[in-house]
Each structure stands twice: as C-alpha cells, then as structure tokens.
Amino acid sequence: MDVQTWTYILVGITFALYIGIAIWSRAGSTKDFYVAGGGVSPLANGMATAADWMSAASFISMAGLISFMGYDGAVYLMGWTGGYVLLALLLAPYLRKFGKFTVPDFIGDRYYSNMARTVAVICALFVSFTYVAGQMRGVGVVFSRFLEVDINLGVVIGMAIVFFYAVLGGMKGITYTQVAQYCVLIFAFMVPAFFISIQLTGHILPQIGFGSTLAGTDTFLLDKLDGLNQELGFAAYTDGSKSVFDVFCITAALMVGTAGLPHVIVRFFTVPRVKDARISAGYALVFIAILYTTAPAISAFARTNMIESVSEVSINDLPTWVTNWQSTGLITIEDKNNDGRVQYVADAEQNEFVADRDIMVLANPEIANLPNWVIALVAAGGLAAALSTAAGLLLVISTSIAHDLVKKQIKPDISESGELWAARGAAAVAVLIAGYFGINPPDFVAAVVALAFGLAAASFFPAIIMGIFYKRMNKEGAITGMVVGLLTMIFYILKFKFGFLGGGTAEDWWLGISPEGFGFIAMLVNFTVSLVVCHLTSPPPADVQDLVEDIRYPRGAGQAVAH
C-alpha cells in the first residue's frame, strides 16, 4: 500500500480511538470536567502528563531545530527537560496540597484577591493561546503532507477533532485520550529511530548509535556530520554560535516557564493524594526521557541523510521525499545558477534548497527510505502529540473563563450544569481562536512555543513560587509583579519578533538576549517588582500566612473539591 493509504488507515484508527475514549469517559460534572474527578491513577496520570507535555514542539519541531542548529538547538532540550524536573520536585506536590482546579484559582485564593485571580486568568490566556498556536500549526503541517490537503484545511480538521473530545469529555476525556496518545506518539517516534540507527550505525538503540561510528567505517557519526556541514559552509554541527549568556537565558526561560505552564500544572490535581502527585511526576519523567534522549540522535540521523540526498543532485532527479514535500510548500528549490543541479550551501545568495525546520522528523523516514507504514505511523504520532497538548491548553482556557471568571466573580450562584456549559462554550470559542493562530502562525512551531514559555516565566512562576515559599508576599506585590513581568515580555516580543514599536534586529537585542531567552529577564523583573512592592505594603492576613505554612508540608492532603 502507498503512504497515503497507510496514513488514512492509521490516522483513522487513532482518531476513532480518541473519539471512542471521549464518549466513554465524557464529563458528567464540573469536577469531572476540571480534574477528571480527582481519581486518576499515578501511572495513567504520568502517561497523560507526558503526552500533555510532549507537544508538537517536542515531537515535530525540537529535533528539527537541533538538526538545523546543531549544538545551539540543544538549549531547547536542556531547558524543557530541566524545567519538568523543576516542576515535578518544586511545585507539583505543594499545588496539589492546595487542592484547587486551576493556577488562577490558586493565585486568587493565595493572594486573597479577585484582582489577582483576574490577572492570572489573563496571563493564562496569553500563555495558552501562544502555545496552542504552535500545536495547531503542527497539525496543519502533518495533514498537508500525508493527507495531501491544504495546510489551512489541515488546521480546520484538527480543530474539529480537538473540539469534539475536549468539549465533550473535559479533563476526564482528555486524560484517558492522552494515555492513548502517549502510546501512539512514543511508538511513532521510536520505531523509525530504531530503523535508522541500525541503517547508519548498526546499533538498534539510537542513543548508542548517536555516539558511535558509521556502519562499516571508523568514522564517528558526529565527525561525519561536522565535515558535511563545513563542506557546505555551515558551522560544525557540534559547535555553537550563540553567546553563552543567551544560551543560559534561553535555557533558564524554558525551565522556569515550564514550571509556570498551567496546562501541565493542572494535571497534578487529577490524582487522589499528594503522594500520588509525586509518583505520577516520576512516571512522567521516565516517559518523557524516552523521547528526549532519542531526539538528538534523530536530529543527527536526519541531517546526515538529508545533506547526502540533496547535495549536487540533478533538478530532474530529485529524491521522492523532496518532491513529496515540495507539494506542501514546505520545501522550495530554485536553480539560481541554471546549472540543473541543487546547490545546498550556507550562503543565502547561492543556496537553492530551503526546507522548513518543522518537516525533519516527519520527513525522516522518507529520507531513509523506510517502509510506507513507518512513514504513516510518524504522521499519526505527530498528530497525537499536537492534539494532546492542544486539548490540555483548551481545557485551561475554558476552565479559567468558566471557573475563575464566571463562577468565582461574575455569577457565583451559577448552577453546576450552567458552569459546565460555560466551560464548554469557552472551549468552543477557544478552538476557533486557536485555529486562526494555527492558520496565521507567527513563526515555526518550536519558536512559537518557546515564546509561550517566556510568557509563563515572566508572569506565573514568581507568583507561584513565592506564593508557596514566601509567607510575606502579599496581593499588591504579586499583582504588580505579574502585570509588569507580562508587559515586559510582550513588549520585547512585539519589538524584536514582530517588528512593532520601532522593531530591531538581532544586533539590537538587549544584552544580546534573544526573544526566546528574554522570559528569564522578565521573570527577574517580576521578582524584583513583587518584592519591592510587597515590602512597601501591608503583609498578608495571618490566616493566609498560616495557609502558606500548611502548603509547605504536603502530607496526606484530601481530594480537590469545588468551591
């Protein structure tokens, strides 16, 4: 069977599975919709958390970034991995002890203020919509190639699927759907990695193949890749071009941004006890590590095979994978010197081959001439990764609006069924907005997601960390810090990413810090402003300080309850 037939079969089976799970586990109450009833097992929650965490950026785009950027791309690997460890150890158990449904709920109660709750909702919406744009774009990329539809139509199809199981099932439906999606995405990521590792190095484990010699030679894979890159005028694959300070800032922004991501934090409210939150965090770390330790190997395999398959090839004799991806517009070839051959070089004036970074993982099996069913499996895995995270983000958006705005502030006497319908309505609107951003994305997938991490770092992280560990932090300090941090990050993004407010090039970056790394600086601004304002205003009430003291000893917490 051809690739498209295999894709229809595998994607159809997985979509039917997701929809079937959503119907089976549909939410019947707000507790089901928000936290899956608080009764998810640690193993299932660990798998669901891993699927929620490993978005289209992890599955599709991260390896593509490393493939093109080499050493510089490793900042995403380090930042996202370290960030999850930070979240699991430093925040998850304490937030679970507090027992609220959402991050804005925690901030509203901890800082005894509906103003703080509203600011947190606004921050959650900024972070979630920025993040979900990258996921919907990833869905469009997969559909455009493997189902041979326009990339925008692919986004619309993804919107329809997410709408169905996120709106119907809520967190309960999403949780068990994400367990299935984790199984699909990890299988789809690892199978081609095993195949290609054996092809190139003779080792079945890609992690070992990555540091091994090429099959039948004494040349190490990375030495070969360094040589190929340098022959074409690129920097050596194992050399970095970013400044050490920028690398540090990007890594730190991704780490602390992870710890402030509302769609990941809410997963720890779905287990019965604090102990279970810790156990599920450990499970999730193991499940995440499988993909993250494989990504550098896939990046090197894909880069090596790509260079060797397109360099100096006749325009009329292009590999099949190139012509397949050309039809999507994600690969462009222009014979600038009219010699009838493809010149793939670092010099932009002479380069005749341009590939979107987001295609590398998806195209990898085709480049390596793997069986058609493997190629289709990767398509199904990419969709699973994008849809799982998109659903989690849409739930954060809907619960922030329905629970933290409508129930807590606008209409406190709303019935449970009314709140449930408000949550579903908010999710429906969020799907439409997410689809718009997926059709009109500001950048490639991982870059969009990196900005979301920066926004989370700049807004949520200081308020959460000081809310847990610093009794003296009051509502005035937290609110001011969140607002100033968020506005600082938005200003930098608008100026240096989108060219607004006078614009600027990389040479104009403040202290040489890229927009992806500026979230760390905005976070420091947030901390500074929060602490200054806090000490210029009254301390929080004694009962709030006692509550903070109690949170720090996460023993034997009961189930989360609706308020």
N, C-alpha and C positions, 0 to 999 in steps of 0.2 A: 504494500500500500504506500501511497505517496504521503508526504509530510502533512499536507492539509487534511487528508482523510484521518490520519492518526490524531491530528490535533482536534478535529471535531469530536472524535471518539473520546479521547482522554479528557478534554476540557468539558465535554458534555457530561461524562460520568462524574467528574468532580463537582460541577455546578449542581447536578441533581442531588449529590450527596449533601452539599451545603444547604440547599433549599429544604431537603428532607429533614435534616437536623433542626433547621429553624422552625419547621412546622411541629416537629416532635417536642421541641423544648420552648415553645412560644411562652412569652411572659404573661402571667395572669395577674400580677400585682406590681406595684411600684418597686417593691423590694426585689422581685424577680428581674424587673427591667433595669434597675440601677446596679445591683450587686449579685445577681443570679441567686437570690435567696440566701446568700452568705453560707452556702453549704457545699461548695466545690472542693473536691479532694486536692491535697497538695500536689500530687502527680499531674492531675488534669490541669490544675491551675498553672503549674510550671510549664507545661506544653503550650497552653494558651498564652501565657505571658511571653514565651519565646516567639510564638507566631506574631503576637501583637508588636513585639519589639523589632523583629526582623522584617522590616518593611521592604517595599520595592527598592529603597535606597540600599539596604543590606544585600538583598538577593540580586538585583539587576545592576545597580549603579556603583556600589562600592568597589567591586572587583574591576569594573570598567575604569574607574578613577585611578586605581592603583596600576592598572595595565598601561594607561597613558602617562601617568605622572611618576610612576616608579616609586622611589623612596618617599617623595613628597606625599603621595597618596596614603602612606601609612598612618598619617595623622588621624584619618577617619577610623581606621582600625583600632588604634590605641585609644582614641577619645571615646568611641562608642562602647568598647569593651570595658574600659576603666570606669566609665560612667555607670554601667549597670552594676558593677561591684559596689560602687559608692551608694547607689540607690538601695541595693539589697541589704547592705550592712548598716547604713547610717540612718535611713529614713523609713523603709517599709514597716518594720515592726512597731515603730512609735506611732506612725499614722494609723496603722491597724488598731492599735490600742485605743486611739481616739474614737474610732468607730463611726466615722462619717462616710457619706456616699461619694463625695467629690472633694477636690482640692479647694475650690471656693467655699465649700461648707466648712472645711477645717479652718480656713483663714477667717471666715466670718465669725465663727464661734470663738476661736483662739484670740482674735483681736476685738471681740465683743462689739462688732460694728457692722451694720448693713452696708455702709460705705466701703469698708474693706472687702466685704463679700462681692459687691458690685465691681470694684476694681479688679478683683481676682477673676470674675466672670469675663470681663473684657480681655484680660491677659490670656485666659484660657481660649477665648475665641480667636485671638490673634495667632497664638501658637498652633492651635488645631487646624485653622484654615490654611496657614502657611504649610504645615506638614502634609495635610490631605491633598493639597495641590500636586505635590510630588507623587503621591500614590496614584492618583487618577491619571497622571501623565504616564506612569509606568504601565497601567492597564492599557492605555491607548497604544503605546509602543508595541506591546505584545500582540494585541488584536490586529494592528495594522500589518504586521508581518505574517503571522501564522494563520489568520483567518482571511487575509487579503481584503481587508476593509479599510476605509479611510481612518486615519488615526483619531479624528474627532468622533466618528461613529463608534470607534472602539471605546472611547471615554463614555459615551452615552450608554453603551451596553453594560459597561462596568457599573455605572450609576444605577441602572435598573436592578442588577443583581444585589448590590450592597443595600439599596433601598429596601428590597424585599426582606432580607434576613436580619438587617439591623433594626428596621422599624417594627417588624413582627415579633422578633424574639428578644430584643433588648440585650442586656448583658448575659442573660441565661442562654439565649440562642447564639450569641456571639461567642461565648466561652466554648461551647461544645463544637461549634463550627471551626473555631480556631485550633482546637485539638486536631481535627481532621486536616486543616490547612497546614499545620506544622508537619504532619506526616507526609503530606504531598510535597511541600516545598523542600524539606530536607532530603527526601529521596531524589527529587528532581535535581537538586544541587550536587549531590554526591555521586550519582551514577555516572554522569559524563566526566567528573573529576577522576574517578577510578579508571575509566576507559583511557582517557588522555594521558594520565600518569603512566600507565602501562605502555602506551604507544611511544612516549618520549623518553622515559627513563627506565622502564622495566619494573618499576615498583608500583604495587597496587595502591598503596596509601599515598595520596597527593602530598601530605605533609612531609613525607620522607623524600618523595620524588623532587620536591621543590629544592632541596639541598643536595641533590645527587647529580651524578654525571649522566649525560645523554646516553641512551642505549647504544652499546657497541662502540663507544668512544671513551676517551679520557677527559673530555671537556665537560665541565660543570654547566648545568642549565643557565645559571645566572651569568657565568662568564660569557657564554654564547650570546645571551640576550644583551649584555653590555656591549659586546662587539657589534651586533646588528644595529643597535641604537646609534652608536657612534659613527658607524659607516654611513648612516643616513643624516648625520648632522645633529642628532638629538643628544642630550646629556646621557651619560651612562645610566642604565636603569637603576643601579644601586647608589647613585649619587643624588643629593637633594639640591634644589635651587632656592628654596625658601629660607628666610633667615631663621635662626634658632629661636628668636623671640616670637616670631609669627607662628612657628610650629608649636611652641609652648602655649601660646594664646588660643590657637585653634583646638588643640588637644584639651586644654582646660575648659574652654567654652562648651565643647561637646560633652565632656564629663559632667560638669555641673548642670548643663542643660538637660542631660539625661535624667538627673535626679529631680528635675522640675517638670518632667513631662506628665501631664495629667492623665493621659490615656494609659500609661504604664502604672502609675501610682494607684489608680482605681482598681487594678487587678488584685491588689493585696487586700481589698475589702471583701472579696468574694469567698474567702476561706473562713472556717468557723472560729479559729483561735489565732492568737499572736504566734504561738509555736508553729502553726501551720503556715503562717505568712513567711516565717524564716525558712521552713523546709521547702516551700514552693519556690522561694527565691533561689535556693541552692539547686533545685532541679532545673529551673530555667537557665541558670548559669551554665550547667552542663550541656543542655540542649543548644544554647546559643554558641557555646565554644566549638561545637562540631562544625558549624558553618564558618565561624570567624577564623578558625585555624586553617580552614581549607581555602578561603578567599585569596590569600597571597599566591598560593600555588596556581589556582585557576587563572589569576591575572598574568602570571609569567607564562603559563602554557598558551593562553590566548594571544598574548603579544608576540611570542615567538612564531607561532603558526601563522598569524596574520601577516607579519612582515615577510615571511618566506613565501607566502602565497600571492602577494600583490606586487612585490618589488620587480620592476622591469618586465612585467607581463604585458603581452600584446593587448591592445584595446579590444581586439576581436577574439581574444582567447581568455577572457576573464573567468575566474573560478565561478562555479554556480552560485556559491553563497553570496558573492559580490552582486551579481545580477539580481538575486532574490531580494536583497536589502536595498538595492538601488530603487526598486519599485516603490518602496515606502518613503523615499526622500531622505532617509537617514544615512545614506552613503551617496556622495556625489563624486563624479570623476570628470575632469576637464583636461583634454590634451592640449596644454598650453603651448608646447613647442612643436606640435604637429608631427611628432616622430612615430606615432602609432603605438607608443608604449606608455605604461603608467609609471610616473616618477613619484615615488613616495619619499619625501625628504622633509627636513625640519624647516627649511626656508619657505615661508608662506608664499613668496613671489613665484617660486618654482614648483611648489608642491601641487600635485594633480589628483591626489586621493584624500578625501576628507570623510571620516567616519564619526558618527555620533558616539560619544563615550558609553551611552546607555545600551548600546547593542551588544557589547562584548560578551557578556555571559550568555545572552540569548543566541548569539551567532556562533559561540564557541564550538558546540557540537557539529555544526555545519562546516566550519573551517577545518575541523579534524576529520571530516567525512565519517562521522558516526552514523549508526542506523537511524532510519527515519523516526522510529518510535522513541528514541532518546531525544531527538530534536523536539518532538511534540511534548514529551514529558517535561522538558525545561520550560516550554510555554505554559503548561499547566501550573508548574511551580512558581513561575513569575507572577501569574495571576493570583495564586493563593497568597503569596507574600504581600502583594499590593492590596488585595481585598481585605485581608485580615486586619491590617493596620488601619485602612480606611474606615472599616466598620467600628473599630475601637475609638477612633477620633470622632466619628459622627455621634457615637454614644456620649462622649464627653461634651460635645456641643449641645446635644439635646437635653442632657441632664443638667448642665449648667443653666440653661434657659428655664426648663420646666421646674427644677427643684430649687435652684438658688435665686432665681428671679421671681418666677410666678408663685411658687409655694411659700417661699420664705419672706417675700417682700410685697409683691403686687396683690396676691389673693390668698392670704393664709388659710382661709376656710374652704379652699377648693377640695372637692371630693377626691378620693384615690383614683377613681376612674377618670375624672377630669384631668388630674395631673398626668395620668398615663397617656391620655390623648394629646395633652400639651407637649409631652416629650416626643411622641410620635410625629406630631406636626412640625416641631422644631427640627427633628431629624430629616423630615422630607424637604424642608427649606434648605437645610444644610447640604443635602445631597445635590441640590440644584446649584448652589454656590460653588461647591467643591468641583462639580462638573465644569463650570465656567473656568475656574482656575486650571483645571486639567487641560482644557482646550486652549487656554491662553497662558501657558506657564511662563514665569519669569526667567527660568534657566533650566539646565538639565537636572534630573531627579535629585541626585545627592546634594547638589548645591542648594536647591530649594529647601531640602530637609535640614541641611546644616544651618540655614538661617532660622528655621523653627527652633532648633536647639539654642541658638544665640538668644532668641526672644525669651525662651523659657529660663535660661540662665540669668538674663537681665531682670526678669520680673519675679518669677516664683521662688527660685532657690533661696535667696536671702530670707524671704518672709517665712518660708517653711523651716529652714534650719534654725533661725533664731526663735521661731515660734516653739520649737521643741526644746532647744538647749539654753535659751536665754530668757529667764523669767521677767527681766526688767523691760523687755521690748514691748512697747505699747502700740495702740492702734495708730496714733499720729505718725510714729516712726515707720511702721510697716507700710501704711498707705502712701506716704510721701516717697519712700524708697521705691516701691513698686512703680509708681507713676513716673518718677524721674528715670529709673532704670529702663523701663519700657520705651519712653520717649527718646532717650539717648540712643538706644539700639535702632529704633525706627528711623531716626534722623540719619544715622550712619548708613543704614541700608539704602534709604532713598537717595542719599547723596552719591555713594560710591558704587551701588549696584544698579541703580536705575537712572542715574544721571540727573536727578532733580536737585533743587536747592544749589544750583551752580555747578553740580557734577564734580568730577575729578577722576584722574587715572590712578593706576597703582602707585605712581611716583608721589601722589598727593596723600596717600593713606597716612593717618596719624600714627606716628612712631613705627611706620612700616607694617601696621596690623591690617590684615585683610578683613572684609566684612564678615567672613565665616568665623574669624577669631575675635571680633570686637565684642561679642557677647560676654567674654571674660572681663573686659574693661568696664562694660556697662554694669556687670554684676558688682564689681568693686565700688563703682559709683553708688549703686543701690545700698550696699552695706554701709558705706560712709555716711550717706544722707540719712539712712534709717537710724544709725547710732547717734548722730548729732541731734536730730530732731527728738529722738527718744529721751535723751538726757536734758533737753530743754523743756520738756513737758512732763506731766504727772505720770507716775508709774501706774501700771495696770492694777485693777482691783485685786484684793487679797485672794478672792475665790479663783480668779484666773491664774494667779501665781501658783496656788495650790494645785490647780488642774495641770499646769505645766510640770510641776514636780511629779505628779502621778503618771503623766505620759512617759516620763523618762525611765520608768521601771515597768517595762511591758511584760507583766506576768498575769496569766490567767484572765485575759480580757474576755468578756462575753461577746455575743454576736452583735453585729452592727444593727441598729434599729432606726427606723424612720422617725423623724421629728417633724 
